[in-house]
Amino acid sequence: MNETIEYIKKLFKKKGYKFTIQKKTILEVLLENKEHKNAKQIHDKVKNQNIGITTVYRTLNLFTELDIVKEINISGTSYYEIKIFSKNPFHIHFKCFKCNSIIDINN
């Protein structure tokens, strides 16, 4: 995980953005497991560190713009996955409404 964070930190510097502790914390939540998460799920994990929902949305938008995450819209909700975990850039996402998980389907 540290190598990924260092790579993204360098990317931010190269693109002229500051890599703040808030951005690092949100990135760590996305990296902690390979699940697709929405902004509320991320906020639930970082709100105890005084990171507001607006900061989460702004950070996710920037991560999307910098091609760090992929945004997936399912039933009107945006979910995010780190692109390095997406071994196949062109794949389908299936949401199980029973267990609420999102599964990558290849081929």
C-alpha positions, -999 to 999 in steps of 0.1 A, spaced: 0 0 0 28 24 8 42 21 -27 8 30 -42 5 60 -19 40 72 -28 32 68 -65 0 88 -62 17 114 -40 43 120 -68 14 121 -94 -2 149 -74 30 169 -72 36 164 -110 1 176 -118 4 206 -94 -19 195 -66 -13 192 -29 -15 157 -14 -31 166 19 -37 143 49 -74 143 40 -66 130 5 -42 104 19 -68 92 44 -95 88 17 -70 70 -5 -62 46 24 -99 38 27 -101 30 -10 -69 9 -8 -78 -11 24 -97 -36 5 -107 -41 -31 -144 -34 -26 -163 -8 -46 -173 20 -22 -196 50 -25 -190 85 -10 -212 78 20 -193 45 28 -160 63 25 -173 92 47 -185 68 74 -149 56 77 -132 90 78 -157 113 96 -142 106 130 -110 123 116 -130 155 109 -132 149 72 -165 162 58 -187 147 31 -179 176 8 -142 169 11 -149 133 2 -168 143 -29 -142 168 -40 -114 143 -34 -132 116 -54 -138 140 -82 -101 148 -83 -91 112 -81 -114 105 -110 -100 134 -130 -64 122 -124 -74 87 -134 -67 72 -100 -102 58 -95 -129 47 -118 -165 59 -111 -192 34 -116 -228 45 -116 -253 18 -104 -289 27 -99 -281 64 -95 -253 59 -69 -216 64 -78 -192 38 -66 -155 40 -69 -127 15 -75 -90 21 -76 -79 16 -112 -48 -5 -102 -72 -31 -88 -91 -32 -121 -69 -57 -140 -93 -55 -170 -102 -19 -178 -132 -30 -197 -154 -52 -175 -190 -53 -163 -202 -46 -128 -229 -66 -112 -247 -55 -81 -263 -81 -58 -292 -64 -42 -295 -92 -17 -260 -88 -1 -254 -53 -16 -220 -62 -30 -206 -52 -64 -188 -78 -84 -165 -74 -114 -175 -97 -143 -149 -103 -170 -157 -115 -205 
